[in-house]
Amino acid sequence: MKILVTGGAGFIGSAVVRRAMGDGHQVVNLDALTYAANLENVADVAKLPGYAFEHADIRDRAALDRVFARHRPDAVMHLAAESHVDRSIDGPGAFIETNVNGTYNMLEAARTYWTGAGRPEGFRFHHISTDEVFGSLGETGKFTEDTPYDPRSPYSASKAASDHLVRAWHETYGLPVILTNCSNNYGPFHFPEKLVPVVILRALAGQPIPVYGDGGNVRDWLYVEDHADALLLCLQRGRVGRSYNIGGENEARNIDLVRTICAHLDALRPEDAPHERLITFVTDRPGHDRRYAIDPARIRTELGWRPSVTLEEGLRRTVEWYLANEDWWRPLLGREGVGKRLGQG
């Protein structure tokens, strides 16, 4: 299968590219190479037969039409997005332009290509989204595919809008779509502005580790390579028009996640222990959802998928990866916004 992956130089997108290539698929990696993208993420597969890179922006419809015409993909996996909640608070416009308008452009380019090719039955448009579109949970309950949308940040609102567009293009035009909504990802190649890499790199530098509010916000954590496996499974075996929630079945409070990372660092870098001494509670960001949790029953029952990596094991692997790959993350620390307090409202 030839798969067009948008955002394939990003964190989750690059994991999908690496796994798809490993599974024997051809991949066209389309990426605008914005601040969080890094072609080093796919360096191990970039020279393999069947890989192609297209430097293009999903906001540029003409460029998308050229990519579809040139490569004629069998499927699209649409991951390109602005994804950092804090950045969406400081600058929501970029999130509307990329996540809403960009997804519209992708849908129209895909529909034009699919229609012109005679509506091949096997074509799929797989839209990858987030559990944040469902809003915030109380102490109990989990998100299902039928949970009403209730986004609370500019980021989640823009992703909710893109989800609605994808469903509308299926219902109105018959475009064969699949949607997935995932929980928080973590793992190797994670751009150093999200919680897990921030904790690791701050601790290594002996700098304060910022924790929002009281640290009691709960997330369901999904190892990125497990997520890539699930996405490719949904693409190939998911039912057209259906959505699948992908969760890690690993709920944890932010403060407990941070302490676990510190414990792994204590074991691996004992000369700087205890790293927990660096934890600093900071003013919470506006609209900070209290708890997310996914019920993955549909993907487990229909497609037979479950996560294979526990949070404890995944965090250990992630810490070890960052310790072994300073040459990857060190140059990224100078990129715009990295290391700064964002999203203060």
C-alpha positions as CSV (number, residue, x, y, z in Angstrom):
1,M,0.0,0.0,0.0
2,K,1.2,3.5,-0.8
3,I,0.3,5.8,2.1
4,L,0.4,9.6,2.1
5,V,1.3,10.7,5.7
6,T,0.8,14.4,6.5
7,G,3.0,15.6,9.3
8,G,5.4,12.7,8.9
9,A,8.3,14.6,10.3
10,G,6.5,15.3,13.6
11,F,6.4,13.2,16.7
12,I,3.4,10.8,16.1
13,G,3.7,11.1,12.3
14,S,7.3,10.0,12.2
15,A,6.4,7.0,14.3
16,V,3.8,6.1,11.8
17,V,6.3,6.6,8.9
18,R,8.9,4.4,10.6
19,R,6.3,1.6,11.4
20,A,4.7,1.7,7.9
21,M,8.0,1.4,6.2
22,G,9.0,-1.4,8.5
23,D,5.8,-3.2,7.6
24,G,6.6,-3.0,3.9
25,H,4.4,-0.1,2.8
26,Q,5.4,2.8,0.6
27,V,5.2,6.1,2.3
28,V,4.9,9.7,0.9
29,N,5.8,12.0,3.8
30,L,4.2,15.4,3.4
31,D,5.4,18.0,5.9
32,A,5.7,21.8,6.1
33,L,8.7,21.5,8.4
34,T,7.4,24.0,11.0
35,Y,9.1,24.5,14.4
36,A,8.2,21.0,15.8
37,A,9.1,19.0,12.7
38,N,12.5,17.2,12.3
39,L,13.6,15.1,9.4
40,E,16.0,13.4,11.8
41,N,12.9,11.6,13.1
42,V,12.8,9.5,9.9
43,A,16.4,9.4,9.0
44,D,16.6,5.6,9.5
45,V,14.0,5.0,6.7
46,A,14.5,8.0,4.5
47,K,16.9,6.3,2.1
48,L,14.9,3.1,1.8
49,P,13.1,2.2,-1.5
50,G,9.5,3.3,-1.3
51,Y,10.0,6.4,0.7
52,A,9.4,9.9,-0.7
53,F,9.4,13.3,1.0
54,E,7.3,16.3,-0.1
55,H,8.0,19.7,1.5
56,A,4.5,21.1,1.4
57,D,1.9,22.9,3.6
58,I,-1.6,21.5,4.0
59,R,-2.8,25.1,3.8
60,D,-1.6,25.2,0.1
61,R,-4.3,23.5,-1.9
62,A,-2.4,23.7,-5.2
63,A,0.6,21.9,-3.7
64,L,-1.7,19.2,-2.3
65,D,-3.2,18.6,-5.7
66,R,0.3,18.2,-7.2
67,V,1.3,15.7,-4.5
68,F,-1.8,13.6,-5.1
69,A,-1.3,13.6,-8.9
70,R,2.4,12.8,-8.6
71,H,2.2,9.9,-6.1
72,R,-1.4,8.6,-6.5
73,P,-1.6,7.2,-2.9
74,D,-3.9,4.3,-1.9
75,A,-4.6,5.9,1.5
76,V,-4.1,9.1,3.4
77,M,-3.1,9.3,7.1
78,H,-3.7,12.9,8.1
79,L,-1.7,13.8,11.2
80,A,-0.4,17.3,10.3
81,A,-1.6,19.7,13.0
82,E,-0.8,22.4,15.5
83,S,-1.0,20.4,18.7
84,H,0.3,22.3,21.7
85,V,-2.5,23.6,24.0
86,D,-0.3,26.4,25.5
87,R,0.6,27.7,22.1
88,S,-3.0,27.7,21.1
89,I,-3.8,30.0,24.1
90,D,-1.1,32.4,23.0
91,G,-1.8,32.3,19.3
92,P,-5.1,30.6,18.3
93,G,-5.0,31.8,14.7
94,A,-2.4,29.3,13.6
95,F,-4.5,26.5,15.0
96,I,-7.6,27.5,13.0
97,E,-5.5,27.9,9.8
98,T,-3.8,24.6,10.0
99,N,-6.2,22.3,11.8
100,V,-9.4,23.6,10.3
101,N,-8.6,25.1,7.0
102,G,-5.7,22.7,6.4
103,T,-8.0,19.7,7.0
104,Y,-10.6,21.2,4.6
105,N,-7.9,21.5,1.9
106,M,-6.8,17.9,2.6
107,L,-10.4,16.6,2.3
108,E,-11.0,18.5,-1.0
109,A,-7.7,17.4,-2.5
110,A,-8.4,13.8,-1.5
111,R,-11.9,13.9,-2.8
112,T,-10.8,15.4,-6.1
113,Y,-8.2,12.7,-6.5
114,W,-10.5,9.9,-5.4
115,T,-13.3,11.0,-7.7
116,G,-10.9,11.4,-10.6
117,A,-9.5,7.9,-10.1
118,G,-13.0,6.4,-10.4
119,R,-13.7,6.2,-6.6
120,P,-11.5,3.2,-5.9
121,E,-13.1,1.0,-3.3
122,G,-10.0,0.5,-1.3
123,F,-9.1,4.2,-0.8
124,R,-9.1,5.5,2.7
125,F,-8.8,8.9,4.4
126,H,-7.7,8.4,8.0
127,H,-8.0,11.4,10.2
128,I,-6.0,11.3,13.4
129,S,-7.4,13.4,16.3
130,T,-7.3,13.7,20.1
131,D,-9.4,12.8,23.1
132,E,-9.3,16.5,24.1
133,V,-12.3,17.2,21.8
134,F,-14.5,15.5,24.4
135,G,-13.7,18.0,27.2
136,S,-13.0,17.2,30.8
137,L,-14.1,14.2,32.9
138,G,-14.8,14.1,36.6
139,E,-13.2,11.5,38.9
140,T,-15.1,8.7,37.2
141,G,-16.1,7.7,33.7
142,K,-14.3,7.4,30.4
143,F,-14.6,8.8,26.9
144,T,-16.3,6.6,24.4
145,E,-16.8,7.2,20.7
146,D,-20.3,8.4,21.6
147,T,-19.2,11.0,24.1
148,P,-20.5,14.4,23.1
149,Y,-17.9,16.9,22.0
150,D,-17.1,19.6,24.6
151,P,-13.7,21.2,23.7
152,R,-12.2,23.7,26.2
153,S,-9.2,25.2,24.5
154,P,-8.5,26.7,21.1
155,Y,-6.5,23.6,20.2
156,S,-9.2,21.1,21.1
157,A,-11.9,23.3,19.4
158,S,-9.9,23.4,16.2
159,K,-9.5,19.6,16.3
160,A,-13.2,19.1,17.0
161,A,-14.0,21.3,14.0
162,S,-11.7,19.2,11.8
163,D,-13.4,16.0,13.0
164,H,-16.8,17.4,12.1
165,L,-15.5,18.3,8.6
166,V,-14.2,14.7,8.1
167,R,-17.5,13.2,9.0
168,A,-19.4,15.7,6.8
169,W,-17.3,14.8,3.8
170,H,-18.1,11.2,4.4
171,E,-21.8,11.8,4.7
172,T,-22.1,14.4,2.0
173,Y,-19.7,13.2,-0.6
174,G,-19.2,9.5,0.3
175,L,-15.4,10.0,0.9
176,P,-14.3,6.7,2.7
177,V,-13.0,8.0,6.0
178,I,-11.8,6.6,9.3
179,L,-11.4,8.7,12.4
180,T,-9.3,8.0,15.5
181,N,-9.1,9.9,18.8
182,C,-6.1,9.2,21.0
183,S,-5.0,9.9,24.5
184,N,-1.7,11.6,25.4
185,N,1.3,10.2,23.6
186,Y,4.9,10.0,24.8
187,G,8.1,8.3,23.8
188,P,11.2,8.8,21.7
189,F,11.5,11.8,19.3
190,H,9.0,13.8,21.4
191,F,9.6,17.5,20.7
192,P,10.9,19.2,23.9
193,E,7.9,21.4,24.7
194,K,5.5,18.7,26.0
195,L,5.4,17.5,29.6
196,V,7.4,14.3,29.5
197,P,10.5,15.7,27.6
198,V,10.3,18.9,29.5
199,V,10.6,17.0,32.8
200,I,13.5,14.9,31.5
201,L,15.5,17.8,30.0
202,R,14.8,20.2,32.9
203,A,16.0,17.5,35.3
204,L,19.1,16.8,33.3
205,A,19.9,20.5,33.3
206,G,19.3,20.8,37.1
207,Q,16.5,23.3,36.4
208,P,13.1,23.7,38.0
209,I,10.6,21.2,36.7
210,P,7.3,23.1,36.3
211,V,4.1,21.3,37.3
212,Y,0.8,23.1,36.6
213,G,-1.6,23.8,39.6
214,D,-1.6,21.1,42.2
215,G,-0.4,18.4,39.8
216,G,-3.6,16.5,40.1
217,N,-4.6,16.7,36.4
218,V,-5.1,13.1,35.1
219,R,-4.2,11.8,31.7
220,D,-4.3,8.4,30.0
221,W,-0.7,7.9,28.6
222,L,-0.1,6.0,25.3
223,Y,3.4,5.0,24.1
224,V,3.8,6.4,20.7
225,E,4.9,3.2,19.0
226,D,1.8,1.4,20.3
227,H,-0.2,4.3,18.8
228,A,1.5,3.9,15.4
229,D,0.6,0.2,15.5
230,A,-3.1,1.0,16.3
231,L,-3.3,3.6,13.6
232,L,-2.1,1.3,10.8
233,L,-4.4,-1.4,12.0
234,C,-7.4,1.1,11.9
235,L,-6.4,2.2,8.4
236,Q,-6.3,-1.4,7.1
237,R,-9.1,-3.0,9.0
238,G,-11.3,-0.3,10.4
239,R,-14.9,0.2,9.2
240,V,-15.4,3.1,6.8
241,G,-17.2,6.0,8.5
242,R,-16.4,4.7,12.0
243,S,-14.3,6.3,14.7
244,Y,-12.1,4.5,17.2
245,N,-10.8,5.7,20.5
246,I,-7.2,4.7,21.1
247,G,-6.0,4.8,24.7
248,G,-3.0,3.5,26.6
249,E,-5.0,2.2,29.6
250,N,-2.4,4.0,31.7
251,E,-4.1,6.8,33.8
252,A,-1.8,8.9,36.0
253,R,-1.8,12.2,37.8
254,N,0.7,14.6,36.3
255,I,2.6,14.8,39.6
256,D,2.9,11.0,39.8
257,L,4.1,10.9,36.2
258,V,6.8,13.5,37.0
259,R,7.9,11.6,40.1
260,T,8.1,8.4,38.2
261,I,10.4,10.1,35.6
262,C,12.5,11.5,38.4
263,A,12.8,8.0,39.9
264,H,14.1,6.6,36.6
265,L,16.6,9.4,36.4
266,D,17.7,8.8,39.9
267,A,18.5,5.2,38.9
268,L,20.2,6.1,35.7
269,R,22.0,9.3,36.9
270,P,22.4,8.7,40.6
271,E,25.1,11.4,40.9
272,D,22.4,14.1,40.5
273,A,19.7,12.4,42.7
274,P,17.2,13.1,44.0
275,H,15.7,14.8,40.9
276,E,12.4,15.2,42.6
277,R,13.9,18.2,44.5
278,L,13.5,20.2,41.3
279,I,9.7,19.9,41.1
280,T,8.1,23.4,41.2
281,F,4.4,24.0,41.2
282,V,3.4,26.9,38.9
283,T,0.2,28.8,38.2
284,D,-2.2,26.6,36.2
285,R,-3.0,27.5,32.6
286,P,-6.4,28.7,31.7
287,G,-9.0,26.1,30.9
288,H,-6.9,23.2,32.0
289,D,-9.0,20.0,31.7
290,R,-8.9,18.1,34.9
291,R,-9.1,14.5,33.6
292,Y,-9.0,12.5,30.4
293,A,-9.5,8.8,30.1
294,I,-10.4,6.6,27.1
295,D,-12.5,3.5,27.0
296,P,-10.8,1.5,24.2
297,A,-13.5,-1.2,24.1
298,R,-14.4,-0.7,20.4
299,I,-10.9,-1.0,19.0
300,R,-10.2,-4.0,21.3
301,T,-13.4,-5.8,20.4
302,E,-13.6,-5.0,16.7
303,L,-9.9,-5.0,15.7
304,G,-8.2,-6.9,18.5
305,W,-5.8,-4.2,19.6
306,R,-4.5,-3.4,23.0
307,P,-1.5,-1.4,24.1
308,S,1.6,-3.5,24.8
309,V,3.7,-1.1,26.8
310,T,2.9,-0.2,30.4
311,L,3.5,3.4,31.6
312,E,6.3,2.3,33.9
313,E,8.1,0.5,31.1
314,G,7.4,3.2,28.5
315,L,8.7,6.0,30.7
316,R,11.9,4.0,31.4
317,R,12.4,3.5,27.7
318,T,11.8,7.1,27.0
319,V,14.2,8.3,29.7
320,E,16.9,6.0,28.4
321,W,16.3,7.2,24.8
322,Y,16.8,10.9,25.8
323,L,19.9,10.0,27.7
324,A,21.3,8.2,24.7
325,N,20.3,10.8,22.1
326,E,21.5,14.2,23.2
327,D,22.6,14.9,19.7
328,W,19.0,14.8,18.6
329,W,17.4,17.0,21.3
330,R,20.2,19.5,22.1
331,P,19.8,21.5,18.8
332,L,16.1,21.7,19.3
333,L,16.4,23.7,22.6
334,G,17.1,26.8,20.6
335,R,13.9,26.7,18.6
336,E,11.2,29.3,19.1
337,G,9.3,29.0,22.3
338,V,11.1,26.0,23.7
339,G,11.9,26.3,27.4
340,K,9.6,29.3,27.8
341,R,6.4,29.5,29.9
342,L,3.5,29.5,27.4
343,G,-0.2,29.6,27.7
344,Q,-0.6,32.0,30.6
345,G,-3.6,33.7,29.1
